[in-house]
Amino acid sequence: MTQTNNAMDPRHFVGWVAVIGAVLAWTMAVLVGAAAGFNFEVLERPAMMLAYSAESQNLYRLSMWADILGWYVPFLAVGGYLWQPMRQKLGALADIGLAGLIVYAVLGIAGAGLLSITLTPVAELAAGTPGAKPVADALWITLQRAAQGIWNAEAPVLLLWGIVAARFLRGERRGFGRLLTLDIFLFALELAFNLGGWHDIGESILMITLVIHPLWLFLFGVSLLRQPAPALAGHYAAAR
């Protein structure tokens, strides 16, 4: 029976996905800065990205992949792992939360994927077609704003999962539920300030979120890897 439980227990897989994902999430910010030569004026004026060298374009593309593999895919693994025990304790709230988490991941992957595949062709249009630079600039700014609009829509649906998951983890006294509560609170604050037009404050909160969001993921993953026994395996074995 112990062998069956260990075979069914996904905690080490999810733990490694979470830890590696957190590192990639932090790496994303470094890659975005490196692509811009750590000239933050470029990040405030997106059209300047069209002058990126081929190496910088590749760094930016990799940053978007780090975004996908760090900010979204690991949360699908963590959400799937927590869903069954959450459902046993919280019922339909767990289903609602998981649905929100899936939408969060789809939105985030769509936004990052959009920018990943379009920077190079738009830059080539700006550089290779006479008189096309104003059009290319306008196109890239539009794509940036579209992606940002998609990312802004993440917060409400992530809150659906985060509120439920944080409540569950606090009740179980595991998984750094208080830190997840802070993380979700920061997402809610950022959304509120952006909707209110205080974008500078929203950007400042985003800088904190860039640290806290992956930090919770990292610590949750480490906590799974350090568990001496399958703490949640009983849920999976019982379901069978």
C-alpha positions in Angstrom: 0.0 0.0 0.0 2.9 2.3 0.8 4.4 1.7 -2.7 1.0 2.5 -4.3 0.7 5.7 -2.3 4.3 6.8 -3.2 3.6 6.1 -6.9 0.4 8.1 -6.8 1.9 11.0 -4.8 2.9 13.9 -7.2 4.4 16.1 -4.5 8.0 15.8 -5.7 7.0 16.5 -9.4 4.9 19.5 -8.4 7.6 20.7 -6.0 10.3 20.7 -8.6 8.0 22.4 -11.1 7.3 25.1 -8.6 10.9 25.6 -7.6 12.2 25.7 -11.2 9.2 27.9 -12.2 9.9 30.4 -9.5 13.5 30.7 -10.7 12.3 31.2 -14.2 9.8 33.8 -13.1 12.7 35.8 -11.5 14.9 35.2 -14.5 12.1 36.7 -16.7 12.7 40.2 -15.2 16.4 39.9 -15.6 16.1 38.9 -19.3 13.7 41.8 -20.0 16.3 44.2 -18.5 19.2 42.5 -20.3 17.4 42.7 -23.7 17.1 46.5 -23.1 20.7 46.8 -22.0 19.2 47.6 -18.6 18.2 51.0 -20.1 14.8 51.3 -18.4 13.8 54.2 -20.7 13.4 51.6 -23.4 10.8 49.8 -21.3 8.9 53.0 -21.0 9.0 53.7 -24.7 8.2 50.3 -26.4 8.8 51.5 -29.9 12.6 51.7 -29.0 12.5 47.9 -28.8 12.2 47.7 -32.6 15.9 48.8 -32.7 17.0 45.8 -30.7 19.9 43.8 -32.1 19.2 40.1 -33.0 20.8 39.1 -29.7 18.5 41.4 -27.8 15.5 40.2 -29.7 16.4 36.7 -28.7 16.8 37.7 -25.1 13.3 39.3 -25.2 11.8 36.2 -26.7 13.4 34.1 -24.0 12.1 36.4 -21.4 8.6 35.8 -22.7 9.2 32.0 -22.5 10.5 32.4 -19.0 7.3 34.3 -18.2 5.1 31.5 -19.6 7.2 28.7 -17.8 7.6 30.7 -14.6 4.4 32.7 -14.0 1.7 30.4 -15.5 2.6 26.7 -16.1 3.8 26.0 -12.6 0.6 27.5 -11.1 -1.4 25.0 -13.2 0.6 22.2 -11.6 0.2 23.6 -8.1 -3.5 24.3 -8.6 -4.1 20.8 -9.9 -2.2 19.3 -7.0 -4.2 21.2 -4.4 -7.6 20.9 -6.1 -8.6 17.5 -4.7 -7.8 18.2 -1.0 -9.3 21.7 -1.4 -12.5 20.2 -2.8 -12.8 17.8 0.1 -12.6 20.8 2.5 -14.2 23.6 0.6 -16.5 21.9 -2.0 -17.5 24.0 -5.0 -15.2 26.8 -4.0 -12.3 24.7 -5.1 -13.9 24.2 -8.5 -14.5 27.9 -8.9 -10.9 28.6 -7.8 -9.4 26.1 -10.3 -11.5 27.5 -13.1 -10.1 31.0 -12.3 -6.6 29.7 -12.2 -6.9 28.1 -15.6 -8.2 31.3 -17.1 -5.3 33.2 -15.4 -2.8 30.9 -17.1 -4.5 31.1 -20.5 -4.5 34.9 -20.4 -0.9 35.1 -19.3 0.3 32.6 -21.9 -1.6 34.4 -24.6 -0.1 37.8 -23.7 3.5 36.5 -23.5 3.1 34.4 -26.6 1.8 37.3 -28.6 4.9 39.4 -27.9 7.3 36.5 -28.2 6.3 35.8 -31.8 5.7 39.4 -33.1 8.8 41.4 -32.0 11.2 40.0 -34.7 8.8 40.4 -37.7 7.7 43.9 -36.7 11.4 44.9 -36.1 12.2 43.5 -39.6 9.4 45.5 -41.1 10.7 48.7 -39.4 14.3 48.1 -40.6 13.8 46.6 -44.0 10.9 48.5 -45.6 11.4 52.2 -46.5 8.9 54.4 -44.9 7.4 51.6 -42.8 8.9 52.6 -39.5 5.9 54.8 -38.3 3.6 51.9 -39.2 5.8 49.4 -37.4 6.0 51.6 -34.3 2.3 52.0 -34.2 1.8 48.2 -34.7 4.3 47.3 -31.9 2.8 49.8 -29.5 -0.7 48.3 -30.3 0.6 44.8 -29.6 2.2 45.9 -26.4 -1.0 47.5 -25.2 -3.0 44.4 -26.2 -0.7 42.2 -24.3 -0.9 44.5 -21.3 -4.6 44.5 -21.4 -4.6 40.8 -21.4 -2.3 40.7 -18.4 -4.4 43.3 -16.6 -7.3 40.8 -16.8 -5.3 38.2 -15.0 -5.8 39.7 -11.5 -9.6 39.2 -11.1 -9.5 35.5 -12.1 -6.3 34.8 -10.1 -8.1 36.2 -7.1 -10.8 33.5 -7.5 -8.2 30.9 -6.9 -5.9 32.8 -4.6 -8.5 33.6 -2.0 -9.7 30.0 -1.8 -6.2 28.5 -1.9 -4.9 30.9 0.8 -7.9 30.1 3.0 -7.3 26.4 2.6 -3.6 26.6 3.3 -4.0 28.8 6.3 -6.5 26.3 7.7 -4.1 23.5 7.1 -1.2 25.5 8.5 1.0 24.6 5.6 2.1 25.9 2.2 2.8 29.5 3.4 -0.9 30.5 3.3 -0.2 33.9 4.8 2.4 34.8 2.2 -0.1 33.7 -0.5 -2.7 36.0 1.1 -0.2 38.9 0.9 0.5 38.0 -2.8 -3.2 38.0 -3.7 -3.7 41.3 -1.7 -1.0 42.9 -3.8 -2.6 41.7 -7.0 -5.9 43.2 -5.9 -4.2 46.5 -4.9 -2.4 46.7 -8.3 -5.7 46.1 -10.1 -7.5 48.7 -8.0 -4.9 51.4 -8.6 -4.7 50.6 -12.4 -8.5 50.8 -12.7 -8.4 54.1 -10.8 -5.9 55.6 -13.2 -3.0 55.7 -10.7 -0.7 53.7 -13.0 2.5 54.9 -11.3 1.4 53.4 -8.0 0.2 50.2 -9.8 3.7 49.9 -11.4 5.3 50.2 -8.0 3.1 47.4 -6.6 4.0 45.4 -9.6 7.7 45.6 -8.7 6.9 44.1 -5.3 4.7 41.4 -7.0 7.6 40.4 -9.2 9.4 39.3 -6.1 6.5 38.0 -3.9 4.6 35.9 -6.5 7.5 33.7 -7.4 8.7 33.7 -3.8 5.5 32.0 -2.6 5.8 29.5 -5.5 9.4 28.8 -4.6 8.7 28.3 -0.9 5.6 26.1 -1.6 7.7 23.9 -3.9 10.5 23.6 -1.3 7.9 22.7 1.4 6.7 19.8 -0.9 10.2 18.6 -1.5 11.1 18.6 2.2 8.0 16.7 3.4 9.3 13.4 4.9 6.1 11.5 4.1 3.3 12.0 1.5 1.2 14.4 3.5 -1.5 14.7 0.8 -1.1 11.2 -0.7 -3.9 9.9 1.4 -6.4 12.1 -0.5 -5.4 10.5 -3.8 -5.3 7.0 -2.4 -8.7 7.5 -0.7 -10.2 8.7 -4.0 -9.2 5.4 -5.6 
